[in-house]
Amino acid sequence: MSSGLRYNPLAMARRKAPEELSVEELRRLLVEKRRGARKERLEHFRRTGRVVSVAPDLADIDSQAHHSAPIVDTVESSGSAPEPLPANPRRKIMDRILLGVEVLAVVGLIAVLLNGLGLLRTLNTEVAAALKQETVTPTPLIMAVVLPSGHIPPDAQGNTRPNEAEIPDHLRPMVQSLANIPIPTPAPDQGIRIQIPALNLDAPIVQGDGWEQLKKGVGQYIGSADPGRDGNVVLSAHNDVYGELFRYLDKLAPGDQVIISTRQRQYIYIVDRTVLVEPTAVEVMASTGSPTVTLISCYPYLVDKQRIVVFARLQN
């Protein structure tokens, strides 16, 4: 054999069939295989930045061919994971700062939520307090300064005008403002007709008791109750002008009927009592807790210094 060629028992062993190899040749092939796998693992550790403790490389296999001591792979025999790289101190500080910021953010969010709940509770309490109505004792709503239908007695030609002298001077501005109250829109439950059989009276009812309204019929005081309802239906008319509709109110006696009609039905009231009052006795127009009707006119006939007031209650 030429001196330039070197005998390589491993190469020769690879070309043999496994059953032809001796124990020593099998051992060497196994060591070579394990050594290649070891090198691949070390290369992987280097690429990933991990450090492992590695035993010195195995000696040349040819020089150890006659040694029977087993070859141990230090990586596999160690049984422990590679040690990580030492942590960067600066990174540790940054991690702690970020953790502190996150904790503060969570604490701040909780504080905002609690504060919002407190504000919402306070707002609800204030709104409830604002909506709460005080309990007060109801008082009659009296908008009139003097009782309606007041006028100067007519002269020989029948001329007349409102009697402003019976209005107190300090209340005259209020009378002017009350004259501008709008007439309510017609409704099915408003009174439209009054009948008093004892006086043979049958007349229309109009809304409002101003000077012009009382020229057209019996006027209902704006704001008084509708027929049949709890409250006071206040009706007035003249006694000596514009039809003299209420001329004979003084003839009514307790038990007489006052029939008021709406577009839907009739209501029968029974006369209770009759009184004479001054023009400023507006308390007779006050609301009542039960269905009543109050009839008002000037008195006496052609003198008109007082008012005659007739009270009646709804028939059960």
C-alpha positions as CSV (number, residue, x, y, z in Angstrom):
1,M,0.0,0.0,0.0
2,S,1.3,3.4,-0.9
3,S,2.7,5.6,1.9
4,G,0.4,8.5,0.9
5,L,-2.7,6.6,1.9
6,R,-3.7,6.3,5.6
7,Y,-5.7,3.5,7.0
8,N,-9.0,4.7,8.5
9,P,-10.7,2.0,10.5
10,L,-14.0,4.1,10.9
11,A,-14.3,4.5,7.2
12,M,-13.7,0.8,6.7
13,A,-16.2,0.0,9.4
14,R,-18.9,2.2,7.7
15,R,-18.5,0.1,4.6
16,K,-19.1,-3.1,6.4
17,A,-22.5,-4.6,7.3
18,P,-23.5,-4.2,10.9
19,E,-23.2,-7.9,11.6
20,E,-19.6,-7.9,10.3
21,L,-18.5,-5.2,12.8
22,S,-16.6,-6.0,16.0
23,V,-17.6,-4.6,19.3
24,E,-14.8,-2.1,19.2
25,E,-15.8,-0.9,15.8
26,L,-19.4,-0.5,16.9
27,R,-18.3,1.5,19.9
28,R,-16.3,3.9,17.8
29,L,-19.1,4.4,15.4
30,L,-21.4,5.2,18.3
31,V,-18.9,7.7,19.8
32,E,-18.6,9.4,16.4
33,K,-22.3,9.8,16.1
34,R,-22.7,11.2,19.6
35,R,-19.9,13.6,19.0
36,G,-21.6,15.0,15.9
37,A,-24.9,15.4,17.8
38,R,-23.0,17.2,20.6
39,K,-21.4,19.6,18.2
40,E,-24.8,20.5,16.7
41,R,-26.2,21.2,20.2
42,L,-23.2,23.4,21.1
43,E,-23.6,25.3,17.8
44,H,-27.4,25.8,18.6
45,F,-26.5,27.1,22.1
46,R,-24.0,29.6,20.7
47,R,-26.6,30.9,18.2
48,T,-29.2,31.4,20.9
49,G,-26.8,33.1,23.3
50,R,-26.8,30.4,26.0
51,V,-23.6,29.2,27.7
52,V,-22.9,25.7,28.7
53,S,-20.1,24.0,30.5
54,V,-18.5,21.7,28.1
55,A,-15.7,19.1,28.9
56,P,-12.6,19.3,26.8
57,D,-13.0,17.8,23.3
58,L,-12.4,14.1,23.0
59,A,-8.9,13.1,22.0
60,D,-8.3,11.8,18.6
61,I,-10.2,8.5,18.2
62,D,-7.1,6.8,16.6
63,S,-5.0,7.6,19.7
64,Q,-7.6,6.2,22.0
65,A,-8.4,3.1,20.0
66,H,-6.9,0.8,22.6
67,H,-8.6,2.5,25.7
68,S,-11.6,0.8,27.0
69,A,-12.9,3.6,29.2
70,P,-16.3,4.9,28.1
71,I,-16.6,8.3,26.5
72,V,-19.2,10.5,28.4
73,D,-21.1,13.4,26.7
74,T,-20.9,16.1,29.3
75,V,-24.0,17.9,28.0
76,E,-26.2,14.9,28.2
77,S,-24.8,13.6,31.4
78,S,-25.2,16.9,33.3
79,G,-29.0,16.6,33.3
80,S,-29.4,20.3,34.0
81,A,-30.6,23.1,31.7
82,P,-28.1,25.7,30.4
83,E,-27.6,28.7,32.7
84,P,-29.2,31.9,31.4
85,L,-27.2,35.0,30.5
86,P,-26.7,37.4,33.5
87,A,-29.6,39.9,33.6
88,N,-28.9,43.4,32.5
89,P,-29.0,45.8,35.6
90,R,-30.4,48.6,33.5
91,R,-33.2,46.4,32.1
92,K,-34.1,45.4,35.7
93,I,-34.4,49.0,36.7
94,M,-36.6,49.7,33.6
95,D,-38.8,46.7,34.4
96,R,-39.3,47.9,37.9
97,I,-40.2,51.4,36.7
98,L,-42.7,50.1,34.2
99,L,-44.2,47.9,36.9
100,G,-44.5,50.9,39.2
101,V,-46.2,52.9,36.4
102,E,-48.7,50.1,35.8
103,V,-49.5,49.9,39.5
104,L,-50.0,53.7,39.7
105,A,-52.3,53.6,36.6
106,V,-54.5,50.9,38.1
107,V,-54.7,52.7,41.4
108,G,-55.6,56.0,39.6
109,L,-58.3,54.2,37.5
110,I,-59.8,52.8,40.7
111,A,-59.8,56.3,42.3
112,V,-61.5,57.8,39.2
113,L,-64.2,55.1,39.3
114,L,-64.8,55.6,43.0
115,N,-64.9,59.4,42.5
116,G,-67.3,59.0,39.6
117,L,-69.7,56.9,41.7
118,G,-69.6,59.5,44.4
119,L,-70.4,62.3,42.1
120,L,-73.2,60.3,40.5
121,R,-74.7,59.6,44.0
122,T,-74.4,63.2,44.9
123,L,-76.1,64.3,41.6
124,N,-79.0,61.9,42.1
125,T,-79.5,63.2,45.6
126,E,-79.6,66.8,44.5
127,V,-82.0,66.0,41.6
128,A,-84.3,64.1,44.0
129,A,-84.2,67.0,46.4
130,A,-85.0,69.5,43.6
131,L,-87.9,67.4,42.5
132,K,-89.3,67.0,46.0
133,Q,-92.4,69.3,46.5
134,E,-93.1,70.9,49.7
135,T,-96.4,70.1,51.3
136,V,-98.4,73.3,51.7
137,T,-101.9,74.0,52.8
138,P,-104.0,74.7,49.7
139,T,-105.6,78.1,49.6
140,P,-108.5,79.2,47.3
141,L,-107.3,80.7,44.1
142,I,-109.1,84.1,43.9
143,M,-108.1,86.1,40.8
144,A,-111.0,88.6,40.8
145,V,-110.8,91.9,42.6
146,V,-114.5,92.5,42.7
147,L,-117.4,90.2,41.9
148,P,-118.5,90.1,38.2
149,S,-121.6,91.8,36.6
150,G,-121.0,95.2,38.3
151,H,-122.3,98.2,36.3
152,I,-123.9,101.6,36.5
153,P,-127.7,101.4,36.6
154,P,-129.1,102.1,33.1
155,D,-130.6,105.5,32.3
156,A,-133.9,106.1,30.6
157,Q,-132.4,105.2,27.2
158,G,-130.9,101.9,28.7
159,N,-127.3,103.1,28.5
160,T,-125.0,101.7,31.1
161,R,-121.3,101.0,31.6
162,P,-119.0,99.1,34.1
163,N,-118.9,100.6,37.6
164,E,-115.2,101.3,38.1
165,A,-116.0,103.2,41.3
166,E,-116.5,100.0,43.2
167,I,-112.9,98.9,42.4
168,P,-110.4,100.0,45.1
169,D,-107.8,102.4,43.6
170,H,-104.8,100.2,44.4
171,L,-106.4,97.2,42.7
172,R,-107.3,98.8,39.4
173,P,-104.0,97.8,37.7
174,M,-104.8,94.2,38.6
175,V,-108.3,94.5,37.1
176,Q,-106.8,95.7,33.8
177,S,-104.4,92.7,33.7
178,L,-107.2,90.2,34.5
179,A,-109.1,91.6,31.5
180,N,-106.5,90.1,29.2
181,I,-106.9,86.5,30.3
182,P,-107.5,84.4,27.2
183,I,-110.8,82.6,26.7
184,P,-110.3,78.8,26.9
185,T,-110.8,76.7,23.8
186,P,-114.3,75.0,23.7
187,A,-114.3,71.5,25.1
188,P,-117.0,68.8,25.5
189,D,-117.1,69.1,29.3
190,Q,-117.6,72.9,29.4
191,G,-121.1,74.2,30.4
192,I,-123.1,75.5,27.4
193,R,-126.6,76.0,28.8
194,I,-128.3,76.9,32.1
195,Q,-131.9,76.2,33.0
196,I,-133.7,77.3,36.2
197,P,-137.3,76.0,36.1
198,A,-138.5,78.0,39.1
199,L,-137.5,81.3,37.2
200,N,-138.5,80.0,33.7
201,L,-134.9,80.7,32.7
202,D,-133.2,79.0,29.7
203,A,-130.0,80.8,28.6
204,P,-126.6,80.0,26.9
205,I,-123.4,79.8,28.9
206,V,-120.3,81.6,27.5
207,Q,-116.7,81.3,28.8
208,G,-115.6,84.5,30.6
209,D,-117.5,87.0,32.6
210,G,-116.1,90.3,31.2
211,W,-118.3,93.2,30.0
212,E,-118.5,91.9,26.4
213,Q,-119.1,88.2,27.4
214,L,-122.1,89.1,29.6
215,K,-123.8,90.8,26.7
216,K,-124.1,87.3,25.1
217,G,-125.4,85.2,28.0
218,V,-124.5,83.8,31.4
219,G,-120.7,84.0,31.8
220,Q,-118.6,81.4,33.5
221,Y,-115.6,82.7,35.5
222,I,-112.4,81.5,33.8
223,G,-110.6,79.0,36.0
224,S,-113.7,77.8,37.8
225,A,-114.7,74.1,37.7
226,D,-116.5,72.4,34.9
227,P,-120.0,71.1,35.6
228,G,-120.2,67.8,37.5
229,R,-116.6,68.1,38.8
230,D,-115.4,68.8,42.3
231,G,-115.1,72.5,42.7
232,N,-117.1,75.7,42.2
233,V,-118.9,76.5,38.9
234,V,-119.1,80.3,39.1
235,L,-121.8,81.9,36.8
236,S,-122.9,85.5,36.6
237,A,-125.3,87.6,34.5
238,H,-126.9,91.1,34.6
239,N,-130.2,91.8,36.4
240,D,-131.4,94.9,34.6
241,V,-129.6,95.1,31.2
242,Y,-128.7,92.7,28.3
243,G,-131.7,90.4,28.8
244,E,-132.0,90.7,32.6
245,L,-131.1,87.0,32.8
246,F,-130.5,87.0,36.6
247,R,-133.2,89.5,37.6
248,Y,-135.1,87.2,39.8
249,L,-132.4,85.3,41.6
250,D,-133.9,86.6,44.9
251,K,-137.0,84.5,44.2
252,L,-135.0,81.2,44.4
253,A,-135.6,79.0,47.5
254,P,-133.7,76.1,48.9
255,G,-134.6,72.9,47.0
256,D,-135.0,74.7,43.6
257,Q,-133.2,73.2,40.7
258,V,-130.3,74.7,38.6
259,I,-129.7,72.5,35.5
260,I,-126.4,72.9,33.7
261,S,-125.8,71.1,30.4
262,T,-122.6,70.3,28.5
263,R,-122.2,68.7,25.1
264,Q,-122.3,65.3,26.8
265,R,-124.9,65.4,29.6
266,Q,-126.9,67.4,32.1
267,Y,-126.1,68.1,35.8
268,I,-128.8,69.0,38.3
269,Y,-127.8,71.2,41.3
270,I,-130.1,71.9,44.2
271,V,-130.3,75.5,45.7
272,D,-128.8,75.6,49.2
273,R,-128.9,79.2,50.3
274,T,-128.9,82.9,49.1
275,V,-126.8,85.7,50.5
276,L,-126.3,89.5,49.9
277,V,-122.6,90.6,49.9
278,E,-120.5,93.7,49.0
279,P,-118.9,93.8,45.5
280,T,-115.4,93.0,47.0
281,A,-116.6,89.7,48.7
282,V,-114.7,87.6,46.1
283,E,-114.3,84.7,48.6
284,V,-117.7,83.4,47.4
285,M,-115.9,82.4,44.2
286,A,-113.4,80.2,46.0
287,S,-113.0,76.6,44.9
288,T,-114.9,74.0,46.9
289,G,-114.1,70.3,47.7
290,S,-117.4,69.1,46.3
291,P,-119.4,69.9,43.1
292,T,-121.2,73.2,43.6
293,V,-122.5,76.1,41.5
294,T,-122.5,79.8,42.5
295,L,-124.8,82.3,40.7
296,I,-123.9,86.0,41.0
297,S,-125.7,89.2,39.9
298,C,-126.0,92.9,40.9
299,Y,-128.6,93.8,43.5
300,P,-131.1,95.4,44.1
301,Y,-132.8,96.0,40.8
302,L,-131.8,99.3,39.1
303,V,-129.6,100.2,42.1
304,D,-126.8,97.7,41.8
305,K,-124.9,98.6,44.9
306,Q,-124.5,95.0,46.2
307,R,-124.4,91.4,44.9
308,I,-126.8,88.6,45.3
309,V,-125.2,85.2,45.5
310,V,-127.0,81.9,45.3
311,F,-125.3,78.6,46.2
312,A,-126.4,75.2,45.0
313,R,-125.0,71.7,45.4
314,L,-124.9,68.8,42.9
315,Q,-127.8,66.4,43.3
316,N,-126.7,62.9,44.4
